[in-house]
Amino acid sequence: ADKEKEWKRYSFNKDRWWGDFSHDLPEQADMFGDNPWALGPFTKHPGNPVLAPTPGAWDQGRYGGGVHNGAVLLKGGKFYYVYRGERPIDVERPGGIDYICDIGVAVSDDGVHFTKDTAHSPFFRKGEDRKYSYEDVNIARWGDTYYMFCNQWLWGEQNDPRVNGTFLATSKDLLNWEKVGIVFPKAKRIHRNAVVLQNPQNEAVKVGGKFVMYINDQLIAYSNDMVHWESRDNPNRWPGGEGCFALTDHDLRR
């Protein structure tokens, strides 16, 4: 009964919520309504869900759900859905959090029918790294390398920027990933839900000669090489809650 009550508290209701902002909060009123930059409208595909939890596996989910926060990329004529899988926590950690996540991949020929790649998934929770939760995927390509930015969390110590927040891994094929580590280990506060500015082909694009990263809580970061980033406060607001994204017009001749 308590679990059901908790689930209903967090479940989405379009009459109450926009993203994870409530319509009832007066300070968010200016973020609602029609926006000329918004894409859509969208119609739900009749084949949904295109990906679902696998009972007993690393992405078995909770409350009947638990595959989400993914990035879809087109490579070699196939769709690669790099996604977050959730399960009840399987390691002893303080803090009272009862779930833990990892990242895996599913592949499709048509963008609708996906097959999970169990040979390579999950990517990160191995050995000593089983204690971490990996969540909220964003991927951009630069040259022949894919850069995955996700969130790494150490439950019970999630306010420590040295081991929590934006985490980077790289890959040549979207299947085998090499860990780079926490992107902002010296930050004064957690940097999470990073999104790199990119074009419709998922190529990272530069503005003023630098790559650009949007981060939750009005942070923005810049890089010369997609690996080393410097962040700063951004006084401008953008709509969104747990995560953000950016769209840009771009000119490949620049």
N, C-alpha and C positions, 0 to 999 in steps of 0.2 A: 504493500500500500504506500509506504514512504517513497519507494523508487518510482512508482507511478505518479505520485504527486510531484516529485522533483522533475520528472520528464515533462509533465504538462507545463510546469513553470518555465522551462526552457524551450518548449516547442514553438514553432513559428505559426503565427496567426496574422494574416495580411491586414486584418482590421486593427491590430494593435501595433504591429512592428513594420519598420522599413529598415532592411538589413538587421542590425541588432540595436537600432535606435527606436525608442518607443514614440509613437505619435503623441503620447500623453505628455511628453517633456516639452515645455514651452520654449526652451532655448534651442530646440531642434526644429522649430516650426519653419524656419527659413530654408531648410534643407529638403522640404517636400514640394510636390507639385511637378509640373512639366518642365523639363530642361531641354533646350534645343540640341545639346550635345549627346543626348541619350540615344542608344540604339534600340530598335524594336518597332512595334511590339513583337513578342515571341509567342509561339504556340507550342505547347508540350507535345513531344513526339509520342505516338501511340505505343511505341515499343519500350517506353520507360518501365523500370530503370535499366539503363544500358550497362550498369555494373552494380553488383550486389555483394554483401558479405558472404564469405565462405565459412559454413559452420565448422568450428573446431580449429580453424586456421589462424594465422597471425592477424588477419583482417576480419575476424568473426563478428566484430561490432558489439554494441550494447543496445538494449531497448529495441532490437530488430533493425538497427541501422548502424552504419559505421564505415562506409567507403566514401570519401569526400575530399574537398580541398585539393583538386588535382590540376595538372597542366596538360593540355593536349597539343602535340606537335606532329607535323607531317614530315616524314623522312622516308625516302625511297619508295614513295607511293603508298605507304602505310601510316596509319594513325597510331601514335604512341600516347597512351594515357598514363602519365606518371602521377600516382594518386596516394593519398594518405589512408592507411588502414588502421582501424581502431579495435581494441580488445580490452577486456577487464585486465587490470594491472596484474603482472606476473612476477614482480620483484618487490621486495620489502623496502618501502620508502616512507619517510615521515611526511605529514602534510595533509592526509585525509583524502587525497585524490585517488579515484578508483579506476582510472583508465590509463592506457599507455598506447602510443602509436609508433608506426614505422612507415616507410615509403616503399612502394612497389610499382610495377608497371604491367599494363595490359595492352594488347596490340589488336588492331582491327584493319580490315581492308576497306570498309565503307564508313567508318566513323560512328557506327551504330552497334554492330555486333563485335564485342570485345572478348578476347581470350586472355586470361591472366597468365603471365610468364612466371611460372613457379620455379624455374631453374635459376633465375636471378633475384627474385623477390623473396623476402624483403631485403632492403639494401644495407641498413645501418646498425640495427640492434644486435650486435654480435660481440662475444667476449665481454670485456669490461664496459663496453658501450650499451649493454642491455639495460643499464640503469636509466638511460635517457629516453625521452619521448621525442619523436621527430614528426613535425606537423607542417601544414600550410605551404604548399609547393608553389614556387614560381621559377620558370626556366627561361633562359635566353641563350641564343647561340652567338658566338663570335669566332669567325674563322671556322676551323674544323672542330671546335670544342663547345660542348653544352655546359652551361653554368647553372647549377641548381641552388637556389636560395630557399631554405626552409627554416622553421623554428626548431631549435633544440631546447628541451626543458629538462631540468633535474628537479623532480618534485621534492618538496621540502626545502629547497634552496633556490627557488625560482626568482628571487630578487637579486641574484648575484650575476652581473653582466659578464663575468669571466667565463661562465659555463652555460649561460642561457641567452636566448635570443637568436638573431640571424646567424645561420650556419651555412657554409658553402661546401659543395662537392662538385667535381667536374667529371665529364664523360665524353668519349668519342662516339659512342653508339647508343646512348640512352638506356643501356642495359647494365654495364659495368661502371661503377662509380668510385672515384678516388676522393677521400675526405681531405678537405683543406682545413676546416675548423671554424670556430666562432669568428665572425667578421669584425666585430667591434668589442674585443675583450677589455679594452681600457675605457669604455664608455662609463659615464656616471649614472646612466639609467638604461633599462632594457631597450634594445632596438629589435623590433619584431615585425613580422609580416612585410618583409621587403619585397618590392616589385621594381624590376629594372625596365626602364623605358626601351621599347623595341618596336620594330615595324611589323606589318602583318605576316611576314615570313619568319617571325620570332628571332630576327637578328637584332642584337643590341645596337642602338643608334647613339651617336654623340651629339651633344648640344654645347656649342662653344668649345669644342675640342675634348670634351669629357663625357664619359658615360654617366647616366643619371639614375639614381635609385630613390624611390619614394618609400617611406617607412611610417608606421603608425605613430600617432601622437605628435603630428606636425614636425616630423624630421625629414630631412632630405640629405642625400649623400652623393659624392662625386668620385670618379675613379679614372685612371689612365689605362688600366689593364684588366678590369673586371674582377680582380682579386683583392687589391688593396684599396680600401674606401675610407674617405673622411666625411663625417656627418656634421650637420649643423641644424639649428632650429630654423623652421620655415614659418614665417608669420602668416602665411596665407592658408586658409582652410580649404579642404576639399571634402565632399560628402563621402560617407562610408563609415564602417565601424571596425569589426575584426577583419582587417585587410583593406587594401586600397588598390587601385589600378590606374593606369594612365594611358591615354590615347594621344597620338600626335600626327599631324601632317608632316611629311618628310620629303626631302628632295635628295635623291641618291646622287645628284651631281655635286652636292656640297662636300 
